Amino acid sequence: MSIVIFSGTPRKNGRTKVVAQALEHKLNGTLVDLSRLDLPLFNGEESQEKHPSVQWLRRIVAEADGFIWVSPEYHNGMSGALKNALEFLSGSQFKGKPTLLLAVSGGGKGGINALNQMRTVGRGLYAAVAPGQLIFDPEHFEGDRLRVEMEEKLDLLLAEFMAVRFLNVKSS
């Protein structure tokens, strides 16, 4: 059973990456680090299909049993880096596969719009988007780690997600 975790930040470091790396560690998943993956800007041309990063991304997504998308909220939406990566993929790669959505906010009431936008894109890709979700605000971090109370909330959400993922895999 493999989980692919999308770190949707274009930044080399930051809170989104802290969350994604915590997930990678907890789930022994495959991290798609969009700050390091050399993806071209999607333009829909066939020539892009031969790009090595596009081929790698399509392969690991096709082989995955489930996904976690982690995105910062930029201007009331998901990151352009995550949206660009998802443009290279298709519904056949996500169809019926459990997908968990997490947002990292700069504070206040941010994050919900990124989650809503990811949910819409997930539906467009026929992913089985989980109803549970989390927003990580700056106060949920201690340096480059999650605070204990947020770690516990994440663990509860992951347990729920993994149970649903297991049921979906068993019934397929």
N, C-alpha and C positions, 0 to 999 in steps of 0.2 A: 504494500500500500504506500503510495507516494503522494506527498503534498508539495505543491509548488507555491512558494511565497514570493509575491511581487513586492519589492521595495520600490514604491513609486516616486521616490524623491530623486531629483537630478543632482542633489548635493552629495558630496563625498562623505560628509559626516552630518549628524543631526539626529533629532528625536525620532524621525520616521525610521531611520536606519537602526536605532536602538531597539525599537519594537520589532522590526523585521528580523534582526539577528537573535533576539530573544525567542522568537517563534522558530527560527531555524534550529536553535539549540534544543528547545523543548520537544520538537516534533521530528528532529533529524530529517528535516525537509530540504528541498532544493531551493536555494535563494536565487531569484532573478534580481540582481542589483542593477537597476536602471541607470545609476550614476556611473557605472563602469562598463555596461554593455554597449558596444558600438553599433547601435541601431541607426539606420538612416531615417530621415524624416519621411514618413509614409506619403507616397504620392499615387499609389495604385498601379504603378507600371510593373509589368511582368519582370523586368530586369532586376527588381529588388528581391525577388524570390530566391535568387542565387546568392545573395549576400550571406556570408557565413553566420553572422549573428541571427539573422532571420531564420535560417535553416535550423540552428541550434534551438532557438526559442520555440519554433513549431514542433520540433521533435519532443522536447521535454514536456510541453503542454499536452501533446497527443498521448503521451505515455502516463500522464498523471492521473491519480484517482480523485483529487480534489485540489482546491486552491484557496489561498488567502491573499487578498489584495489589501495592501497598506498604502495609503496616500496622504500626503499633507493636503490641507485645503488652501488653494491659491485662488483668490478672487471669487469665492463662493463656489468653487468646483474642485474636481479631482485634478491632479497634476497633469500637465501636458505630456510629461514623460510617460506616465502610465497609459494615458489615452493613446499615445502614439504606438506604444508596444502592443496594445490590444487591437489596434487597426490591422496589424499584420496577421492576426489570428482569425479563426472562423467559428461559427456555431457548431460545426461537426467536432471540433476539438474540446468544446465545453459542454456539449449537450448532456443534460442530466447530472453533471458532476457538481457535487457540493462546493459552494464558494462562499467564504466568509469575508466580510468587509470591515475594515478598521480605518479610522481616520485619525490624523494627528493635527491638532489645532494650535494656532498661535495664542489661544486663550479666549476667554469670554464664552460666546455661544457659537463658536466656529466648529466646523467639522460635519455638521448635519447635511449641509448642501453637497459636500464631497461624497458623503455616503449615499445620498439620494441619486446623485449623478452616476456613481458606480453601480448602484442597483439598476438603474435604467439601462446602462450599457450591458450589465450582466444578463438582464432579460433579453436584450437584443442578440446576445450570444448563446441563448438557451441554457445558460448555467442554472443550476438549482441553488439560487442565492438564499443563504440562511437568513431567517428572520432576526436573529440576534446580531448585535453590532456593538462596537465600543468606540468612544472618542477619547483620545489621550490629549489632555491639556498640559501646559508647562508644569503645573504643580504636581503632576503624576510622576515626575522624574526626579531622581537625585543624581545629579551629574550625568553620567552615561549609563544609568541603570533606572529601571522602573521602581517606584516606591512599592513597598510590600503590599499595601492594600490594593493597588492597581494590578500587581502581579497575581493576587488572589482572584480578582475579578476576571482577569484574562484566563486564568486556569479554569474557572467555572465555565466560561464561554467556550473554551477549547474542548472541555469534556463533553459539553452538549453537542458541539460541532462534530467531534470525532464519533460520537454515538450515531448521529444522523448519517454521517459519511459511511460508517460501517453498515448500517441498514441499507443504504442505497447500493453499496457494492455487493452485498449479499443477495439483494433482490434482482440484480442485473443478470 
